[in-house]
């Protein structure tokens, strides 16, 4: 009997293409009504929920095991900065990795996460968070890749590709999720064009990369909860985008109505059956839910289970979890994500020759500051603090003193007696992150400033040292108008992961040239941003946020999107286009010459934006449409080419409900940041002449 059960599922797993689909359909036809509903319902028992709240991700969350037919369960776990089970490798948070702009690196990081998840029994990892940062006060900003759809989509797709070398990727939170305090009930109102052009393209990039699963968000969009939202789930996701995978709910409060969820396009309720299970059974019996909807959902679930159950599992030993290979990758990711925001008079890198004493100041210097304490929390086997990293790098070359900074007189004296001062400041998981139900930890930020005592500490220390370096940790933009002019150098290290201390030291002492660029805009003050209400029951999202809003209002931020300094200088010249005119289905290359004019090898993130100077409809001043990384030795020059298609410039026409390419003039901008002064430009035209 067991052999037959095994054969039922093995036929599905071993089939390919149409043969596999036929096996799935045959298997679904033989499943009982109860078995289909079990596939759609999380297995968590009610008595396990308190344990889940106390120690989330202690083990996988399962759904849909079927012993009779040999069907394995979904085995779900989180998270964006590493696998949340046990003691996995903790990488820098997604926002930090977004600052690397490195698609290849992101794919390698995701592949490592996939290996570690599979080695610990999971087959579905909810690590791909591509919600846009609408406002930097959002507590879960750290889980995302930034404010721009193109960058987020590129990084998210890379993460999907890396994870799915090993396990199913879950992309979240679909859609318009960017407030923590009211995430369970807020209604995000927006017009169809803003939805299509601003808030959905990055999800589509992940679907096109082959994502197995989408997690519906808690919030409403235009009056309907996302798990019930047929416009999002059926019309767009499963209809227009032809998504073949399955949709799962966010946990506990992700589903609010049995019939609306089933009809709206939800396939799996997690982590337990509050509205599916018994209630779904009754809804079908009463004729409120068509049985064909169950068949559709189960087919989607089995399709993805089979696709990934066919992978060879012999290469996933527990010894690969937090292995040296993966911790070295965490170090590489952290080095690549640290942004140099200020460097007056070449204060950095610090050269140990001629330095006898270095003062390290701040409570966070001796803290493993890895990010928030919510569903994305990772508990690595160790974590290197900034103080440890600095001491390891300095060795016996200089004396390193440490002051927690709680006594300003002590900190000032340490700074006065040192040749250089490194202040570690910023935020922690207590200040921002996923709001935890049993504590006041996390949530949205009420202010974008540093805590007052940290500002006063920075000001006191800077009075005593001309070579004061401030290293900031946090998940999003930090305003610094009060004190930005005082330090000689400022680094944004984000939450840098388990090897973060070594990475910070390597940047400070010039072991590596900083190359990261901001994936978000740092405002001068919160007054430059839209109002943010973390308890709002309804919010209106428009066409503009982030750098697009700053361009529209001509406001000057503290640091623009795409900005980041280096220990060398790059010059741009000779921007040229492969064509000055293309058809509506055409493509062109933008080529530019880059030269390293400094004395240190490094990497530059070359950014391409497109503007719409003659458009008849409202468009952004410019928006990111491409980027490329180039490595250059001192004195070396290279030509960089970036591809641009006419279809990339389409807008959503609400009247015709279609994407439209305007026959008009366009401007290509290429340079080192989104600031107009940093960009070269050339114009071209799109025509609709037949090819």
PEQUITA-V791140 format. One line per field, one symbol per residue. phi: phi as a letter, one per 30 degrees, with the letter a starting at -180 (. if undefined). burial: # if it has 24 or more other ideal C-beta (glycine too) atoms within 12 Angstrom, else .. A space follows every 10 residues. Layout:
phi = ???
burial = ???
This chain:
phi = .dddeddedd dddddbhddd eddddddddc ddeddddddc bdcddeddde deddbdidbd ccaidbdeci ddddbcbcld ckdddhbcdc dedeeddddd hcdddddddd dddddddddc jdbbbdcccc ddddbddedc eddcckccdd ddddddddde dddddbbdcc cbcdaicabc dcddbdcdca ddddeddccc edddeddddj edbbcddddc bhjbeddcdd dddcdcddcd dhdcdbccdd dicdbbaddd ddddkdcbcb cbcdcchedd edddedidbd eddddddded ddededecdd ddcdccdddd dhdddddddd ddddedcdcd caadhhdcdd cddjccbbcc bkeddcbdcc kdccdcdccd daacdedddd ddddhcdadc cbbdidcddd ddddddccda bcccbkcbdd dakddcdcac dijdddbcdd eedddddedd dddcbdcccc ccclcadbdb ddbeddddbb ccchcdidce dddedddeci dbddbdbddb dcddadddcd dbbdcddbbc ccdbahdddd dddhdcddbd eidadbcbbc ccahdbcdac abddccbbcc cbcbbdcccb dabccdcccb cbdcddbdbd eabdbaaacb cbdeidbbcc cbcbceddcd cddddchadb cddacbcccb lcaddedcbc bbcabcccdd d
burial = .......##. ###.#....# ..##..##.# #...###### ####...... .#...##..# ######..## ########## ########## ########## ########## ########## ########## ########## ########## ########## ########## ########## ####.###.# .######### #######.## ########## ##.####### ####.###.. #.######## ########## ########## #######.## #.##....#. #.######## #########. .....#...# ##...##.## ########## ###...#### .#....#### ########## ########## ..######## #.##...#.# #####..#.. ##.###.### ########## ######.... .####..### #..####### ##.##.#### ########## ..##.##### ########## ########## ########## ####.#.### .#.#.#..#. ########## #.....#### ########.# .#..###.#. .#.#.##### ######...# .######### ##..#...## ########## ##...#.#.# ######.### ##.......# ##.####### #####..### ######.... .
